[in-house]
Amino acid sequence: MKCLNVYSALVVLFLTCGAAMATKENDQIIKDNNCETKMGLPCVLEAFTSIFETGTISSKCCGELFGLGKVCHSALVKRTLENPLFKDLSPAGIIAKSIQTWNNCLALIDSPSPSA
C-alpha cells in the first residue's frame, strides 16, 4: 500500500511539476478549463498508466476522462511530455497512446452493457 502512495505522489508530481516547463498555451488551456480538478487521483493513475506505461483504464475512469474532456486530456498529456523526466519518451508514441486510450474509452462507454 505504501508503494501505491509513493507511486501516486510521483504521478501527481509528474503531472503538475511540468508547469514551469510547459508552453503558455497548454498552461492557459489547463487553467481556463480547471483541468487539474476534474478527475480523481485513482482515475488519474489509471489514465497515466494507460498512456505512459502499460495498463488499462476502467469504465468508471473512462467516464471521468470524458468528464475531463478531450481538450484538457490533450493539454495535460502535452504538458507532461514537456517535463524533463519524460525526455526519453517518444512524444509521437505517447500522443498515439493518448489517442488510443481516448478511443478505447469511447468504445467502452458506447458498447452495450453485458448485464442488460
MODELLER restraints for C-alpha pairs under 7 A, 6 or more apart:
rsr = mdl.restraints
at = mdl.atoms
rsr.add(forms.Gaussian(group=physical.xy_distance, feature=features.Distance(at['CA:8:A'], at['CA:45:A']), mean=6.85, stdev=0.5))
rsr.add(forms.Gaussian(group=physical.xy_distance, feature=features.Distance(at['CA:11:A'], at['CA:45:A']), mean=6.90, stdev=0.5))
rsr.add(forms.Gaussian(group=physical.xy_distance, feature=features.Distance(at['CA:14:A'], at['CA:80:A']), mean=6.53, stdev=0.5))
rsr.add(forms.Gaussian(group=physical.xy_distance, feature=features.Distance(at['CA:15:A'], at['CA:80:A']), mean=5.43, stdev=0.5))
rsr.add(forms.Gaussian(group=physical.xy_distance, feature=features.Distance(at['CA:18:A'], at['CA:79:A']), mean=6.19, stdev=0.5))
rsr.add(forms.Gaussian(group=physical.xy_distance, feature=features.Distance(at['CA:18:A'], at['CA:80:A']), mean=5.91, stdev=0.5))
rsr.add(forms.Gaussian(group=physical.xy_distance, feature=features.Distance(at['CA:18:A'], at['CA:82:A']), mean=6.39, stdev=0.5))
rsr.add(forms.Gaussian(group=physical.xy_distance, feature=features.Distance(at['CA:18:A'], at['CA:83:A']), mean=4.66, stdev=0.5))
rsr.add(forms.Gaussian(group=physical.xy_distance, feature=features.Distance(at['CA:19:A'], at['CA:27:A']), mean=6.85, stdev=0.5))
rsr.add(forms.Gaussian(group=physical.xy_distance, feature=features.Distance(at['CA:19:A'], at['CA:79:A']), mean=6.96, stdev=0.5))
rsr.add(forms.Gaussian(group=physical.xy_distance, feature=features.Distance(at['CA:21:A'], at['CA:82:A']), mean=6.23, stdev=0.5))
rsr.add(forms.Gaussian(group=physical.xy_distance, feature=features.Distance(at['CA:21:A'], at['CA:83:A']), mean=6.39, stdev=0.5))
rsr.add(forms.Gaussian(group=physical.xy_distance, feature=features.Distance(at['CA:22:A'], at['CA:79:A']), mean=5.28, stdev=0.5))
rsr.add(forms.Gaussian(group=physical.xy_distance, feature=features.Distance(at['CA:22:A'], at['CA:82:A']), mean=5.90, stdev=0.5))
rsr.add(forms.Gaussian(group=physical.xy_distance, feature=features.Distance(at['CA:26:A'], at['CA:75:A']), mean=5.20, stdev=0.5))
rsr.add(forms.Gaussian(group=physical.xy_distance, feature=features.Distance(at['CA:26:A'], at['CA:79:A']), mean=6.48, stdev=0.5))
rsr.add(forms.Gaussian(group=physical.xy_distance, feature=features.Distance(at['CA:29:A'], at['CA:75:A']), mean=6.80, stdev=0.5))
rsr.add(forms.Gaussian(group=physical.xy_distance, feature=features.Distance(at['CA:30:A'], at['CA:72:A']), mean=6.14, stdev=0.5))
rsr.add(forms.Gaussian(group=physical.xy_distance, feature=features.Distance(at['CA:30:A'], at['CA:75:A']), mean=6.59, stdev=0.5))
rsr.add(forms.Gaussian(group=physical.xy_distance, feature=features.Distance(at['CA:35:A'], at['CA:68:A']), mean=6.52, stdev=0.5))
rsr.add(forms.Gaussian(group=physical.xy_distance, feature=features.Distance(at['CA:35:A'], at['CA:72:A']), mean=5.48, stdev=0.5))
rsr.add(forms.Gaussian(group=physical.xy_distance, feature=features.Distance(at['CA:38:A'], at['CA:67:A']), mean=6.98, stdev=0.5))
rsr.add(forms.Gaussian(group=physical.xy_distance, feature=features.Distance(at['CA:38:A'], at['CA:68:A']), mean=5.47, stdev=0.5))
rsr.add(forms.Gaussian(group=physical.xy_distance, feature=features.Distance(at['CA:39:A'], at['CA:64:A']), mean=5.79, stdev=0.5))
rsr.add(forms.Gaussian(group=physical.xy_distance, feature=features.Distance(at['CA:39:A'], at['CA:68:A']), mean=6.62, stdev=0.5))
rsr.add(forms.Gaussian(group=physical.xy_distance, feature=features.Distance(at['CA:43:A'], at['CA:61:A']), mean=4.97, stdev=0.5))
rsr.add(forms.Gaussian(group=physical.xy_distance, feature=features.Distance(at['CA:46:A'], at['CA:56:A']), mean=6.74, stdev=0.5))
rsr.add(forms.Gaussian(group=physical.xy_distance, feature=features.Distance(at['CA:46:A'], at['CA:57:A']), mean=5.34, stdev=0.5))
rsr.add(forms.Gaussian(group=physical.xy_distance, feature=features.Distance(at['CA:47:A'], at['CA:57:A']), mean=6.02, stdev=0.5))
rsr.add(forms.Gaussian(group=physical.xy_distance, feature=features.Distance(at['CA:49:A'], at['CA:55:A']), mean=5.28, stdev=0.5))
rsr.add(forms.Gaussian(group=physical.xy_distance, feature=features.Distance(at['CA:50:A'], at['CA:56:A']), mean=5.14, stdev=0.5))
rsr.add(forms.Gaussian(group=physical.xy_distance, feature=features.Distance(at['CA:50:A'], at['CA:57:A']), mean=6.28, stdev=0.5))
rsr.add(forms.Gaussian(group=physical.xy_distance, feature=features.Distance(at['CA:50:A'], at['CA:101:A']), mean=6.69, stdev=0.5))
rsr.add(forms.Gaussian(group=physical.xy_distance, feature=features.Distance(at['CA:51:A'], at['CA:94:A']), mean=6.40, stdev=0.5))
rsr.add(forms.Gaussian(group=physical.xy_distance, feature=features.Distance(at['CA:51:A'], at['CA:97:A']), mean=5.26, stdev=0.5))
rsr.add(forms.Gaussian(group=physical.xy_distance, feature=features.Distance(at['CA:51:A'], at['CA:98:A']), mean=5.36, stdev=0.5))
rsr.add(forms.Gaussian(group=physical.xy_distance, feature=features.Distance(at['CA:51:A'], at['CA:101:A']), mean=6.73, stdev=0.5))
rsr.add(forms.Gaussian(group=physical.xy_distance, feature=features.Distance(at['CA:52:A'], at['CA:94:A']), mean=6.53, stdev=0.5))
rsr.add(forms.Gaussian(group=physical.xy_distance, feature=features.Distance(at['CA:59:A'], at['CA:108:A']), mean=6.51, stdev=0.5))
rsr.add(forms.Gaussian(group=physical.xy_distance, feature=features.Distance(at['CA:59:A'], at['CA:109:A']), mean=6.73, stdev=0.5))
rsr.add(forms.Gaussian(group=physical.xy_distance, feature=features.Distance(at['CA:62:A'], at['CA:105:A']), mean=5.11, stdev=0.5))
rsr.add(forms.Gaussian(group=physical.xy_distance, feature=features.Distance(at['CA:81:A'], at['CA:91:A']), mean=6.70, stdev=0.5))
